[in-house]
Amino acid sequence: MPFPFSRLPYGHRQRLRELATSEEAYELQLVVGNDITGLQPIILLKTVNVFEVNYSNTVTFSRYGRVKVSDLPPNIIYAPNYHLLLHSVDAEILNGPVFDKVYLKNIRQLVIDNYMLTAEPLQKIAQKISPMRLCLRSSETNVLIPDVLSLFPNIRSLSYPRLYKGWARDLASVVKTAINFANCYTDEKLADVLDFDTNDIVQLLEKGGHIYVGCLVPDDMSFEEARREVEKRLGPKFTIISSETAWESPTRCLG
C-alpha cells in the first residue's frame, strides 16, 4: 500500500529529492501540496510558447536570441504551449541535461528538424516524450512509417519527410484509429504520391483521419493532365475537386 509522504523522515525526503529529475520533483511538489519540507530546492514551472533546442546546445524561446542550456536557471522547467523543436541535435545533446529543463508530460507537438533522420535518435527521444502531433522535417530518412508509429503509438497527427513506394500500404497496415497524415515537402514527384492502392486510402479515411499530400506537376505535363492522372488513380470512389484554386493547395490533393 502507498506510504504517506508526510511520514517519511526528513533525510529520506532529501534523498528522494536528490534522485529526482526536475520534472519528477515538480510532480512530487504537486502531490504533496504545502508539505514541501525536505524537497528543496523547489522547482518552478514557466510557460513558454515554444522551446527549441539547437545543434549548438542552445535554447530558443522566441526569435529574439538563444540561451545556452548551461545558463538556464537551475530551479525552472519550461512548459511549451505550442511545440518542442529539436533542430539538428546529436547524441551528445540528447544525452545531456536539456531534457531536464522541459516539462515533457504535456508536449502537444514535437518537431524534429534534422538533415538525416535515423532510428537511433528517434528511439532516444521516444523514451522521453509521447506527443500527440509529430513533425519530422528531414531531407533524408531511413525510418519507415511503421517504425515511426511503433515508437510514437499515441500520435494523432504525423508529418512525414518523404513519401516512398508503398507509403499508403505501410500507413494503412499499422493505423488503428484516426490519424492525420501529411508529407512535409511539396516538391515530391507525382509518381511517388500516386504510388498507393485506393483501398488503403479508403481504409485510412474511414477511420476518420485525413491525408494531406503535396507534389510538383512534372515539367512535361500540364496541370490538367496531372489532374486526370490523379483522377484515374483514385477511381470512382472519390469525387475530384474541379476548382484549380483548391488544387493549388497541397492539402487538397487527396481525399
N, C-alpha and C positions, 0 to 999 in steps of 0.2 A: 504494500500500500504506500502511497506517497508520504514522504516525510515533510512535515511543515517547515518551511524555510526559517520561520521565526525561532525555531527550536535548535537551529544549527549553532554550534559555538562560534564565537567571533572569528577565531583563527581559521575555521573551516570555510566561513563565508569569504574571507580574504583569499584563501587558496582557490576557491571556486572562481572568484573574480580574476585572479591571475591567469587561470587556464582558459577563460572565456575569450572568444573573439569580441570585437567591438559590437557586432550585431547581436551576438548571444548575450552580452552584458546588457544591451539596451532592452532586449526581450525580457530578461530577468527583472530589470527595473520595472517594466510594465506589470509583471506578475505580482511583485511584492508590494507595489504601491509606495507608501511612505516609509516602509520598514527597510531602509536602504543602508543601514549601518553595516559596515564591512564591505560594501560594494563600490567604494571609492577607488579610482576617480569615476565620477558619474559621466555617462555618455549622453550627449545631446544630439537630437535629430534635426537636421536642417534640410528643408525642401528646396530643390532647385529645378529649373525647367529641364536641363539636360546635364548629363555627366559624361564627358568624352575623354577617354584615355588615349593618349597619342604615343607614337613609336618612341618618342624621346622620354618616356616615363613621366609625362606631364599631364595635367588635367585641365580641361577647358569647361567652364560653366556657361560661357556665352562667347560672343565674337570678340570680346574685349580683352583677350590675353590669356596666358596659360600660367598655371601654378605647378611647381614640382610636387610630386606626391610626398616627398620627404618634408615639404614645407607646410603641408596641411595641418591644421590644429589636431593634436592627438586625441582630444575628447569629443570630436564631432564626426558623425557619419552622415552621409548625404543620401537623400531620397529623391531620385529623378521623377518629375511629373510626366515627362514626355518619353525620353529614351536614355538608355545607356549605350554609348557608342564606343567600340574598340577599334582604333584606327592603326593598322599595321603593327599590332603588338606581337611580340615574340614570346618564347617560352620563359625567358627571364622575367619579363613583366608579368606574365600570367601567374608565375610562381612567387611574385613579390607581394608587397604589402597593399597594393592598390585595392584589392577586393575587400580588404578590411576597412575601407573607407566608404563603402557603398552599402546602403540598406537594400539587400538583394531580394527580400521577401516579396516586395510588391513591384518588381520590374515589369512594366507592361510591354515595352518594346525593346528588343535587343538588336542593335545594328553592328555587324561585323564587316569592317572595310579593310580587306587585305588583298594585295595583288594576286597572290596564290594562296588558296584556301585548302588546307589538308585536314585529315581526320584528327590528328593529334591535338591541335589547339581547340578544335570543337569539342573533343572529349573532355578536356580540362575545364572548358567553360561550362559544359552541360552539368558537370559535377557541382557547380556553384549556383547556377541560375536556371529557372524554369519559366521563361517568358510566355506571354500569350501571343505575341507577334514577333517574328524573326525575319530580319532582312539581311541577306548575305550579298554584300556588294563586292564581288571579286571578278577579276578578268578571267581567271582560270581556277578550276577546282576539279579534284578527282573524287569528291564526295558526292555520291548519287542521292537522289531524293529519298529513297527508303532509309538510307543511313542517317540522313538529317532528322527524319521523323522518328527514328528509333532513339536518337539521342535527346530529342525535344518532343516528347509524346503529347505535351499539353498545348502546343501551339495551335491557334485557330487561324493564323494568317502567316503565309510563307512567301517571301520574295526570294526567288532562286536565281543564281547568277546567269547561267546559260542553259538553254534547252538542248537536249541531246536526243538521239534516236531512241524512241521508246519512253520518253518522259511521261506521257499520259498514262501508259500502262503501269509504270512504276508508281505513279501517284495514286491511281485507282486501286492498286493491289494492297496498299497499306492504310489508306484513309478510311477510318471507321465512322467518323462524324463530319459535320460540315466544316469545310476549310476554304479560306480564300487564298488562291494561288496566283502568283504573277511572276513574270520574268523581269529582272532588274534592268536589263538593257533592251532598248527598242531597235537596235541595229542587227537583230537576228536575221538569218536567212529565212525566206518564206518556206523553203523546203523543210527546214528544221521545225518550224512552228507547226506545219501541217503533217508532221510525222506522228499521227495518232490514229487510233481506232475510234470511230464515232461512239461506239458503245461505251468505251471508257469515259468519254466526256459526259455522256448522258448519265452514267452511274455516279460521277462526281457531282453533277448539278442536282441530281435527285436527292442527294444528301443535304441539300440546302446551301451549299457553298457557291462560290463564284470563281471564274477563271478569267484573268486579265493578262493577255499576252500581246506584245507588240513586235513588229518586224518591219524591215525595209522592203519596198517593192523593187524587184530586180530591175537593173537598167534596161534590159531588153524586153521588159514587159510593161504595158500600160496599166494605169490604175484599174480600169475596167476589166482588163484581162486577169489581174490579180484577184479582183473581187469574184469573178466567175470561177477561178481556181479554188478559192475558199468555199464558195457555194457548192461546187461539185464535191469537195472533200467532205463537207458536213452532211450533205444529203438532205432528204425531205423532212427529217426530224427537227430541223432548225429553220427559223424564219430569218432571212438576211435583211439587215437594216439597209434601206436604199439610200439614206442620206449620206452624201460624201463627207459632210462635216463630222458625222458620227464615226465614220471610218478613219478619219484623220486622228482620232483619239486611240492610242494603243490599248486603252482599257475596254474597248468595244469590239475587239477583233473576233472574239469567240463568245458564243452564248447568246 
